[in-house]
Amino acid sequence: MTARTLSDWLAHIERQHPNTIAMGLERVRVVADAMALAKPARRVITVGGTNGKGSTVAFVEAIARAAGWKVGAYTSPHLLRYNERVRIDGVEADDDALVAAFEAVEAARAGLPDGGVPLTYFEYGTLAALWLFARSGLDLAVLEVGLGGRLDAVNLVDPDVAVITTVDLDHQDWLGDTVEAIGAEKAGIARAWTPLVLGDDDPPSSVLGRAYAIGASALRIGCDFFFEPAAAEDGGDARWRWRTLGRELDLPLPALAAPVQLRNAAVAIAALHALPDDLPDAAFVDGVRAARVPARLQRFARDGVEVLVDVGHNPQAARALADALAATPAAGPTFAVFAALADKDAAGVVAALAPQVDRWWLAGLPDAGPRARDGDALAQALAGTPAAAGTRAATVAEALDAACRAAPPGARILVFGSFHTAEAALRRLMNA
């Protein structure tokens, strides 16, 4: 291997497995064993679920760091640069660190009998992150599941607390066609006799059944822990309250917008509270206030128009977006720039958001690889929906520019549909 730069390595690891996704732990476990990768931190929290994983990781990370812990966070996918996937003590891993980690993974892989086993892009990245974490003296590692749970590379690590934020329909080609089947896959991150925090009000029976079968201690939102609005002090900001048996926290609203973020924060607090360590109340207050994650209703102002960028890409996420738009009405019309991958339920997404949108732009994702879908194909998939007659554009940037030109002062533009959509929007807005 002659690669020296991070971009060289990323190009290399993209070519090492014939499939972008290859579910299963057998191959990656062999390499992990060769690297002697044990537990990457004193404590580990693994976060799975259909939606809300990235935000929940951000809340866990911010609260633990506010308590003075050294924290590593592994998330995916990235938006603007690969380095976003690995954070240590709040700082993205630099190119040199990632190159060293990929070199270690490749040396272990290639040193196996018969020239080693092939790894996917995500498996390389997961092993690299765990290698960096293991050498960083972490108090806590927060690991976001990439796809599903049971067969995801992150599931190599036994967590002290597992989290399932939500379970809904997404990635059916890989996880199954029903919520129960998907729940069974996600419940694979649970461990015997360890806490399993559940963010759904009514979790699938497959999740609860798995917890019962292995003796995992299921902690359910609305049952074992609660969140609710709290009365603001005179002249003060709005507050909310988290509580469980024997403890109650009075908290500021998160900087992360959208009503659903209170649920994500509540789940994160429950995960940390389930650890044997006793974090001070001030850490929860400061961490909830400090947590940030890009492209979750991220706001920009452009010539008197508010632009919101979000990675939402399935009907459940679209329902949360609709709730957020309804909770904060715009002075003018709401426009939507929508671009979705070919394997997503675009019609279900539009159905959830249509009542909050006055006009649609449909954009292509030409750089999204084999899952790409252009504006015309997206319109065909949306036949019979209010978005089907939307203005079409070749790229997200073109659609965003057109929507901005058409938007009167006080209007709001939502750009959403995938991580690829959010990336294109962020690049356009940051370089405008």
WOCOR-V884043 format. One line per field, one symbol per residue. phi: phi as a letter, one per 20 degrees, with the letter a starting at -180 (. if undefined). Layout:
phi = ???
//
This chain:
phi = .dfcefffffffffeecfdfcbfpdffffffgffeledfeafccddddpfcnffffgffgffffffeneecdcdcafeddbgggfcdclndffegfffffffffffffffefgmnndfcfgffgffffffffffddmeebdddefebmrgdegfffeeeebdccfbcbfalffddoecffffffffffefcfmcfcedeefcfgffffffgffdmfefddfmcdbccafcfffgmeffcbcdbbgnbbcecffffffngffffffffffffffffffdefgffffffffefcbfmdlfdcdblmdedddbegbbgffffffffffffcfefdfddcdcbcffedefffffgfegfddebdcddecfdemfefbefffffffdgndfegeffdbfcfgffffffffeefgnfccddapaffffgfffffffdf
//
